[in-house]
Amino acid sequence: MTSDSTMPTPLHGLVLAGGRGSRLQRDKGELNYHGMPQAQWAFELLAGFCGPRFVSIRADQAGAGSYQGLPLITDGGESAGPVSGLRTAMRRLPSAAWLVIAADMPLLHSALLARLVEVRDATALATAWRHADGTPEPLCAIWEPAALASLEAGAASLRRLLEAGPAKLVEIGDDEALSSVNTPADDARIRLCLARARAKDHVM
């Protein structure tokens, strides 16, 4: 019989969609690149890699059609940013680890999530990708329960938490897959990238 101490920490999924998108001037969770709102698409992408999945939003987003039917966690922080979104989820289910992805990463794919889960280090605060320039990516990462203490202590940045560690950082080799949509220029570039990829697949 397996003892409780050797049981793996359950892994839940969290789509961070509570950002205000001030530079984009749109709700990022409502963007549509794949035939559905990004919040729904990201939620579906997490299927198969974790147990229960949730979407983190601000209270004023709850009535939006893009979030209807999704299991929501309303961000209780004043900033409604990644730190408060993750902290709110961890407070709700403190015994779980969280596979976190941002709603504004439309080039993410299942192979990246599968690899992240495969190399997960449950003894670290988090397992995350490292960009080519050396910076860690906190918004496609697995955050362990131990990270809650740092979040409660007033951590202002998930990236700085990764840099302080202990964290397992994995070379990504494909920075483009972690592209986020922060500006109208980002939106146009990613739509062009996806259109080219679909045209290539159609020819093949």
C-alpha positions as CSV (number, residue, x, y, z in Angstrom):
1,M,0.0,0.0,0.0
2,T,1.3,3.5,-0.9
3,S,1.8,5.8,2.0
4,D,0.3,9.3,2.0
5,S,3.8,10.9,1.9
6,T,4.6,9.3,-1.4
7,M,1.3,10.2,-3.1
8,P,1.8,12.8,-5.9
9,T,0.3,16.3,-5.3
10,P,-2.8,16.6,-7.4
11,L,-2.4,18.8,-10.5
12,H,-5.2,21.3,-11.3
13,G,-5.4,23.6,-14.3
14,L,-5.8,27.3,-14.3
15,V,-6.3,29.7,-17.2
16,L,-5.4,33.3,-16.2
17,A,-7.8,35.5,-18.0
18,G,-8.2,38.4,-15.4
19,G,-5.8,40.8,-16.9
20,R,-7.3,44.1,-18.1
21,G,-5.6,44.1,-21.5
22,S,-5.1,47.9,-21.3
23,R,-2.6,48.1,-24.2
24,L,-4.7,45.8,-26.3
25,Q,-7.9,47.5,-25.2
26,R,-9.8,44.2,-25.3
27,D,-10.5,41.3,-23.0
28,K,-7.8,38.8,-23.9
29,G,-10.0,35.9,-23.0
30,E,-12.5,36.9,-25.6
31,L,-10.1,37.0,-28.5
32,N,-10.8,34.4,-31.2
33,Y,-8.0,32.7,-33.0
34,H,-9.2,29.1,-33.1
35,G,-12.9,29.3,-33.7
36,M,-13.7,30.0,-30.0
37,P,-12.8,32.5,-27.3
38,Q,-9.3,32.2,-26.0
39,A,-10.5,31.4,-22.5
40,Q,-12.4,28.4,-23.8
41,W,-9.6,27.3,-26.1
42,A,-7.0,27.5,-23.3
43,F,-9.3,25.6,-21.0
44,E,-9.7,22.9,-23.5
45,L,-5.9,22.8,-24.1
46,L,-5.4,21.9,-20.5
47,A,-7.6,18.7,-20.8
48,G,-5.7,15.5,-20.3
49,F,-2.8,17.1,-18.4
50,C,-4.5,17.8,-15.0
51,G,-7.5,17.1,-13.0
52,P,-10.1,19.9,-12.3
53,R,-9.6,23.0,-14.5
54,F,-10.6,26.6,-13.8
55,V,-10.5,30.0,-15.5
56,S,-9.4,32.9,-13.3
57,I,-11.3,36.2,-14.0
58,R,-12.2,39.5,-12.4
59,A,-15.6,39.9,-10.9
60,D,-16.7,42.3,-13.6
61,Q,-16.0,39.6,-16.3
62,A,-18.4,37.0,-14.9
63,G,-21.3,38.0,-17.0
64,A,-19.5,38.0,-20.3
65,G,-20.6,35.3,-22.8
66,S,-17.1,34.0,-23.3
67,Y,-17.0,32.7,-19.8
68,Q,-20.4,31.2,-19.6
69,G,-20.3,27.5,-18.8
70,L,-16.7,27.5,-17.6
71,P,-15.7,26.8,-14.0
72,L,-14.6,30.1,-12.8
73,I,-12.4,31.4,-9.9
74,T,-13.0,35.1,-9.3
75,D,-9.8,36.9,-8.6
76,G,-10.0,38.4,-5.1
77,G,-6.9,40.6,-5.5
78,E,-7.0,44.3,-6.2
79,S,-4.6,44.1,-9.1
80,A,-6.4,41.2,-10.9
81,G,-3.0,40.3,-12.2
82,P,-1.2,36.9,-12.4
83,V,0.0,37.0,-8.8
84,S,-3.4,37.6,-7.3
85,G,-5.1,35.2,-9.8
86,L,-2.8,32.4,-8.8
87,R,-2.9,33.3,-5.1
88,T,-6.7,33.2,-5.1
89,A,-6.7,29.8,-6.7
90,M,-4.2,28.4,-4.3
91,R,-6.1,29.8,-1.3
92,R,-9.2,28.0,-2.6
93,L,-7.4,24.6,-3.1
94,P,-4.1,24.9,-1.2
95,S,-3.2,21.2,-1.4
96,A,-3.1,21.2,-5.2
97,A,-0.3,22.1,-7.6
98,W,-1.4,24.3,-10.6
99,L,-0.6,24.0,-14.3
100,V,-1.1,27.6,-15.2
101,I,-1.4,29.1,-18.7
102,A,-2.2,32.6,-19.8
103,A,-5.3,33.1,-21.9
104,D,-3.3,35.3,-24.3
105,M,-1.0,32.6,-25.7
106,P,-2.7,31.3,-28.8
107,L,0.4,29.5,-30.2
108,L,0.7,27.2,-27.2
109,H,0.3,23.5,-28.1
110,S,-0.2,20.2,-26.3
111,A,3.3,18.9,-26.8
112,L,4.7,21.8,-24.7
113,L,2.3,21.1,-21.8
114,A,3.0,17.3,-22.0
115,R,6.7,18.0,-21.8
116,L,6.2,20.4,-18.8
117,V,4.2,17.8,-16.9
118,E,6.8,15.1,-17.8
119,V,9.7,17.1,-16.3
120,R,7.8,18.5,-13.3
121,D,9.9,18.8,-10.1
122,A,7.4,18.7,-7.3
123,T,10.1,19.6,-4.7
124,A,10.6,23.0,-6.3
125,L,8.4,26.0,-6.1
126,A,7.6,25.7,-9.8
127,T,8.6,24.1,-13.1
128,A,8.7,26.5,-15.9
129,W,10.1,27.2,-19.4
130,R,13.2,29.4,-19.9
131,H,13.2,31.7,-22.9
132,A,16.2,31.9,-25.2
133,D,17.2,35.1,-23.5
134,G,17.4,33.4,-20.2
135,T,14.2,34.8,-18.6
136,P,11.8,32.3,-17.1
137,E,8.2,32.2,-18.2
138,P,5.8,32.2,-15.3
139,L,2.6,32.0,-17.3
140,C,3.1,28.6,-18.7
141,A,4.3,26.8,-15.6
142,I,3.5,24.3,-12.9
143,W,3.3,26.0,-9.5
144,E,3.5,23.8,-6.4
145,P,1.7,24.3,-3.2
146,A,4.8,25.6,-1.5
147,A,4.6,28.7,-3.7
148,L,1.6,30.0,-1.7
149,A,3.8,31.1,1.2
150,S,5.7,33.5,-1.0
151,L,2.5,34.7,-2.6
152,E,1.0,35.4,0.8
153,A,4.2,37.2,1.9
154,G,3.6,39.8,-0.8
155,A,5.4,38.7,-3.9
156,A,4.8,41.2,-6.6
157,S,6.0,39.2,-9.6
158,L,5.7,35.5,-10.6
159,R,8.8,35.9,-12.7
160,R,10.8,37.2,-9.8
161,L,9.6,34.2,-7.8
162,L,11.0,31.9,-10.5
163,E,14.3,33.8,-10.5
164,A,14.6,33.5,-6.7
165,G,13.7,29.8,-6.8
166,P,14.1,27.1,-6.1
167,A,12.6,26.5,-9.5
168,K,13.2,23.9,-12.3
169,L,13.7,25.9,-15.5
170,V,13.6,24.0,-18.8
171,E,15.0,25.3,-22.1
172,I,12.1,26.0,-24.4
173,G,13.7,25.9,-27.8
174,D,10.6,27.4,-29.3
175,D,10.0,30.9,-27.9
176,E,7.3,31.6,-30.6
177,A,5.0,29.1,-28.9
178,L,5.0,31.3,-25.8
179,S,4.1,34.5,-27.6
180,S,1.5,36.6,-25.8
181,V,-0.9,39.1,-27.2
182,N,-0.3,42.4,-25.5
183,T,-0.8,45.0,-28.3
184,P,-2.7,45.3,-31.5
185,A,0.6,44.7,-33.3
186,D,1.0,41.3,-31.5
187,D,-2.6,40.4,-32.4
188,A,-1.9,41.1,-36.1
189,R,1.4,39.2,-36.1
190,I,-0.1,36.1,-34.5
191,R,-3.1,36.1,-36.8
192,L,-0.7,36.2,-39.7
193,C,1.4,33.4,-38.2
194,L,-1.6,31.2,-37.7
195,A,-2.9,31.9,-41.2
196,R,0.4,31.0,-42.8
197,A,0.5,27.7,-40.7
198,R,-3.0,26.8,-41.8
199,A,-2.3,27.5,-45.4
200,K,0.8,25.3,-45.2
201,D,-1.2,22.5,-43.7
202,H,-3.8,22.8,-46.4
203,V,-1.2,22.5,-49.1
204,M,0.3,19.5,-47.4
